[in-house]
Amino acid sequence: MNGLHQWLATPPGQVLAERETRLLSRRLAGLYAQRVLQIGDYGRGHCPAVFGTARLWVLDQAQSAAVDLCASPQVLPLSSGSVDVVILVHQLEFASRPHQVIREAARVLAPEGHLLVLGFNPYSLWGLRRYLSLGHSQPPWSGQYLSAFRIQDWMQLLGLTPRRHESLLPMPPVGGLSRLKPNTAPLGYSASLGAGWRWLGGVNLIMGQKRVNGAVSPAKPQRQRFQLIPGGLAQAGSSARHSREGTSHERG
């Protein structure tokens, strides 16, 4: 992921971070999101906005001033059901074991919580740019892009109910995005594409909810505190072991 961090520090990467965080902020505004975990650091202070008494924590494998937890997304040091919203920032396409990353995200998600996954669209002009770069590619082109339908299928296997996905940024940084600078693009450029044009977007936002039969909206907590809970690593390790045992059944 270090290569992706370096690319996110470039002008095209900063444009991507700005557009994605704007979209995330709008979606978080409509969710119960008191405890938000963002897995993957944008750098340069880019983070989605949270509201009221909500808190957002950033987890990444690389330590920085913006990172609250330095850990692997494949083994989260958190107890199960402890987070209201989990955001995966381009984690699946650059992970050696993407199934385990999304499984861990679902594990720590509280009942009725939401999982938001940002990923590059393989069936877009970004995907074509990646295909033309095979053999000598660097991030973001070196990732294994996953379709929205594939990620939604994984969500369903984990007991999450996927929603219709959104997309944005149809033009890859080849004369289009590369010419834009942060805070200079037209406002409409940061908006998600309409339902009929979603397949054109270079970045997909896929949302899923951990529905529980008979569950009601969680009560607002009296105080907000986020902590590493003893046993979190043990639970994560158990999940990782199950993942290794089931890997052969998930491929394809």
C-alpha positions as CSV (number, residue, x, y, z in Angstrom):
1,M,0.0,0.0,0.0
2,N,3.0,2.3,0.3
3,G,2.9,2.9,-3.5
4,L,-0.8,3.9,-3.3
5,H,0.1,6.3,-0.5
6,Q,2.7,7.9,-2.7
7,W,0.3,8.3,-5.6
8,L,-2.4,9.8,-3.3
9,A,0.1,12.5,-2.5
10,T,0.3,13.6,-6.2
11,P,-2.1,16.1,-7.7
12,P,-4.2,13.4,-9.4
13,G,-4.3,11.5,-6.1
14,Q,-5.3,14.5,-4.2
15,V,-8.2,15.1,-6.6
16,L,-9.3,11.5,-6.1
17,A,-9.1,11.9,-2.3
18,E,-11.1,15.1,-2.3
19,R,-13.9,13.8,-4.5
20,E,-14.2,10.5,-2.6
21,T,-14.3,12.2,0.8
22,R,-17.0,14.6,-0.4
23,L,-19.1,11.6,-1.5
24,L,-18.4,9.8,1.8
25,S,-19.4,12.8,3.8
26,R,-22.8,13.0,2.1
27,R,-23.5,9.3,2.6
28,L,-22.4,9.4,6.3
29,A,-24.8,12.3,6.9
30,G,-27.7,9.9,6.2
31,L,-26.5,7.0,8.4
32,Y,-26.3,6.2,12.1
33,A,-22.6,6.7,12.4
34,Q,-21.5,7.3,16.0
35,R,-18.4,5.1,15.7
36,V,-16.8,5.3,12.2
37,L,-13.7,3.3,11.3
38,Q,-11.9,4.4,8.1
39,I,-9.4,1.7,6.9
40,G,-6.9,3.3,4.6
41,D,-5.3,6.8,5.0
42,Y,-5.7,9.4,2.3
43,G,-3.0,11.6,3.7
44,R,-2.8,15.4,3.5
45,G,-5.7,15.7,6.0
46,H,-8.4,14.3,3.7
47,C,-11.2,12.6,5.8
48,P,-14.9,12.5,5.4
49,A,-16.9,14.7,7.7
50,V,-18.8,13.2,10.6
51,F,-21.5,15.0,12.5
52,G,-22.7,15.7,16.1
53,T,-21.1,13.5,18.7
54,A,-19.8,11.0,16.1
55,R,-16.1,10.1,16.0
56,L,-14.0,8.8,13.1
57,W,-10.8,6.8,13.5
58,V,-8.3,6.0,10.8
59,L,-6.5,2.7,10.6
60,D,-3.6,2.0,8.3
61,Q,-0.6,-0.2,8.2
62,A,1.7,2.8,7.7
63,Q,2.0,5.2,10.7
64,S,1.3,8.9,10.1
65,A,0.0,11.8,12.1
66,A,-3.5,11.1,10.8
67,V,-3.5,7.4,11.7
68,D,-5.1,6.5,15.0
69,L,-4.5,2.7,14.8
70,C,-1.6,1.1,13.0
71,A,-2.6,-2.4,12.2
72,S,-3.3,-4.8,9.3
73,P,-6.8,-4.7,7.8
74,Q,-6.6,-8.5,7.6
75,V,-6.4,-8.7,11.5
76,L,-8.3,-5.8,13.1
77,P,-7.5,-5.4,16.8
78,L,-11.2,-4.7,17.6
79,S,-13.9,-6.7,19.1
80,S,-16.8,-8.0,17.0
81,G,-19.8,-5.7,16.6
82,S,-18.0,-2.6,17.9
83,V,-18.2,-0.2,15.0
84,D,-21.3,1.5,13.4
85,V,-19.7,2.2,10.0
86,V,-16.6,0.7,8.4
87,I,-15.1,2.4,5.3
88,L,-12.6,0.5,3.1
89,V,-10.6,3.0,1.1
90,H,-9.2,1.1,-1.9
91,Q,-8.2,-1.8,0.3
92,L,-9.6,-4.8,-1.6
93,E,-7.8,-4.2,-4.9
94,F,-4.4,-3.9,-3.2
95,A,-4.7,-6.6,-0.6
96,S,-3.1,-10.0,-0.9
97,R,-6.2,-11.6,0.7
98,P,-9.2,-9.3,-0.1
99,H,-11.7,-11.9,1.1
100,Q,-10.1,-11.7,4.6
101,V,-10.1,-7.8,4.6
102,I,-13.9,-7.6,3.9
103,R,-14.6,-10.5,6.3
104,E,-12.8,-8.6,9.1
105,A,-14.7,-5.4,8.2
106,A,-18.0,-7.3,8.5
107,R,-16.9,-8.9,11.8
108,V,-16.3,-5.6,13.6
109,L,-19.5,-4.1,12.2
110,A,-22.3,-3.6,14.7
111,P,-25.8,-5.0,14.0
112,E,-27.6,-2.6,11.5
113,G,-24.2,-1.0,10.8
114,H,-23.0,-0.1,7.3
115,L,-20.0,-1.1,5.3
116,L,-18.8,1.3,2.6
117,V,-16.3,0.1,0.1
118,L,-14.4,2.3,-2.4
119,G,-12.8,0.6,-5.3
120,F,-11.6,1.2,-8.8
121,N,-14.0,0.0,-11.5
122,P,-12.4,-2.6,-13.9
123,Y,-15.1,-1.9,-16.6
124,S,-14.3,1.8,-16.9
125,L,-11.7,3.9,-18.6
126,W,-9.7,3.6,-15.5
127,G,-9.8,-0.2,-16.0
128,L,-8.7,0.2,-19.6
129,R,-5.8,2.4,-18.5
130,R,-4.8,-0.3,-16.0
131,Y,-5.0,-2.9,-18.8
132,L,-2.7,-0.9,-21.0
133,S,-0.2,-0.6,-18.1
134,L,0.1,-4.3,-17.4
135,G,3.7,-5.4,-17.0
136,H,5.1,-2.0,-16.0
137,S,2.4,-0.5,-13.8
138,Q,2.6,1.4,-10.5
139,P,-0.3,2.3,-8.2
140,P,-3.1,2.9,-8.9
141,W,-2.8,0.7,-12.0
142,S,-1.1,-2.2,-10.2
143,G,-4.2,-3.2,-8.2
144,Q,-6.6,-6.1,-8.9
145,Y,-9.7,-4.2,-9.7
146,L,-13.0,-5.8,-8.6
147,S,-16.4,-5.1,-10.0
148,A,-19.2,-3.8,-7.9
149,F,-21.1,-7.0,-8.6
150,R,-18.3,-9.1,-7.2
151,I,-18.1,-7.0,-4.0
152,Q,-21.8,-7.1,-3.6
153,D,-21.7,-10.9,-3.9
154,W,-19.1,-11.1,-1.2
155,M,-21.2,-8.8,1.0
156,Q,-24.2,-11.2,0.6
157,L,-22.0,-14.2,1.6
158,L,-21.1,-12.4,4.8
159,G,-24.7,-11.6,5.7
160,L,-24.8,-8.0,4.5
161,T,-27.5,-6.5,2.4
162,P,-26.0,-4.5,-0.5
163,R,-27.5,-1.3,-1.8
164,R,-27.3,0.0,-5.4
165,H,-23.8,1.2,-5.9
166,E,-22.7,4.7,-6.9
167,S,-19.7,5.8,-9.1
168,L,-17.8,8.9,-9.9
169,L,-14.7,10.2,-11.7
170,P,-15.3,8.8,-15.2
171,M,-12.0,10.1,-16.6
172,P,-8.7,8.5,-15.5
173,P,-5.6,10.7,-15.1
174,V,-4.6,10.8,-18.8
175,G,-5.1,14.4,-19.9
176,G,-8.3,14.7,-17.8
177,L,-7.9,14.2,-14.1
178,S,-4.2,14.9,-14.3
179,R,-4.9,18.4,-15.4
180,L,-7.2,19.1,-12.5
181,K,-5.9,20.4,-9.2
182,P,-7.6,20.0,-5.7
183,N,-10.4,22.6,-5.1
184,T,-10.4,23.7,-8.8
185,A,-12.7,21.2,-10.5
186,P,-16.4,22.0,-11.2
187,L,-18.7,21.0,-8.4
188,G,-20.6,18.6,-10.6
189,Y,-17.3,16.7,-11.2
190,S,-17.4,15.5,-7.6
191,A,-21.0,14.3,-7.7
192,S,-21.9,10.7,-8.2
193,L,-23.0,9.7,-11.7
194,G,-26.7,8.9,-12.3
195,A,-28.1,5.4,-12.3
196,G,-27.9,5.1,-16.1
197,W,-24.2,6.1,-16.1
198,R,-22.8,4.2,-13.2
199,W,-20.9,1.8,-15.3
200,L,-18.8,4.8,-16.6
201,G,-17.4,5.8,-13.2
202,G,-13.8,5.0,-12.5
203,V,-14.5,4.6,-8.8
204,N,-17.3,2.7,-7.2
205,L,-18.9,3.2,-3.8
206,I,-20.6,0.0,-2.7
207,M,-22.7,0.0,0.5
208,G,-23.9,-2.9,2.5
209,Q,-25.9,-3.1,5.8
210,K,-25.6,-5.7,8.5
211,R,-29.3,-6.4,8.9
212,V,-30.5,-8.3,12.0
213,N,-34.0,-9.6,12.3
214,G,-36.0,-7.8,14.9
215,A,-33.3,-5.1,15.5
216,V,-34.3,-1.5,16.2
217,S,-32.3,1.7,15.7
218,P,-29.5,1.7,18.3
219,A,-29.9,4.2,21.2
220,K,-27.6,7.2,21.2
221,P,-24.7,6.6,23.5
222,Q,-24.2,8.7,26.6
223,R,-20.5,9.2,25.9
224,Q,-18.3,8.3,23.0
225,R,-15.2,6.2,23.7
226,F,-13.3,4.0,21.3
227,Q,-10.8,1.5,22.7
228,L,-9.0,-1.6,21.8
229,I,-10.8,-4.4,23.6
230,P,-9.0,-7.4,25.0
231,G,-10.0,-10.4,22.9
232,G,-10.2,-8.4,19.7
233,L,-7.0,-9.8,18.3
234,A,-8.2,-13.3,19.3
235,Q,-11.4,-12.9,17.5
236,A,-9.6,-11.5,14.5
237,G,-7.2,-14.4,14.5
238,S,-10.0,-16.9,14.6
239,S,-11.6,-15.1,11.6
240,A,-8.2,-15.3,9.8
241,R,-7.9,-19.0,10.4
242,H,-11.4,-19.6,9.0
243,S,-10.5,-17.5,6.0
244,R,-7.4,-19.7,5.3
245,E,-9.5,-22.8,5.6
246,G,-12.1,-21.5,3.2
247,T,-9.9,-19.8,0.6
248,S,-10.0,-22.6,-1.8
249,H,-13.9,-22.4,-1.8
250,E,-13.9,-18.6,-2.5
251,R,-11.7,-18.3,-5.5
252,G,-13.2,-17.8,-8.9
